[in-house]
Amino acid sequence: MTTEIPLDNPRSHTSVLTATPKGAAIGRRIARRQLTAWQLNLTATEPYYAALLIIGELAANAITHGRVPGRGYELHLSLTTTVRRGTTLRIEVSDCRGDRMPVLPARLLPNSQSGRGLTLVDALADRWGTIPRHPNGKTIWAELDLPAGTHAV
């Protein structure tokens, strides 16, 4: 087993939001502001826009499929730099429904009303997956490798 040791402390931001459409919109706005503060909109425009789409899809899934009345969801963004991968943006969305794990559809039907969100995440992210969150939630994560030479603030 190999372990990567970050070259710097992760730059990160975490927000706890209500599991409502308004909470999802606020999460997207917070993410856009944080990614802009890291200057990814200037130094890594393609990953910047991909990240915004991924965040929108994962937030929508959290409020639709992971909602528990009276409980919110968590959005966590972090930047890390390692020797092997360079700079990576990690997006995590956690909700309270560990019993409902996301599944990437094998095939989308032309008229299906759902299932496209994870297909989009799968297409845009370099890596993604799920991890259980104690005591009964889950975290869906996605990572984007930023282009060499990206110097996020």
Buried (B, 14 or more C-beta within 10 A) or exposed (E): EEEEEEEEEEBEBEBEBBBEEEBBBBBBEBBBEBBEEBBBBEBBEEBBBBBBBBBBBBBBBBBBBBBEEEBBBBBBBBBBBEEEBBBBBBBBBBBBBBEEEBEEBEEEEEEEEEBEBBBBBBEBBBEBEEEEBEEEBBBBBBBBBBEEEBEBE
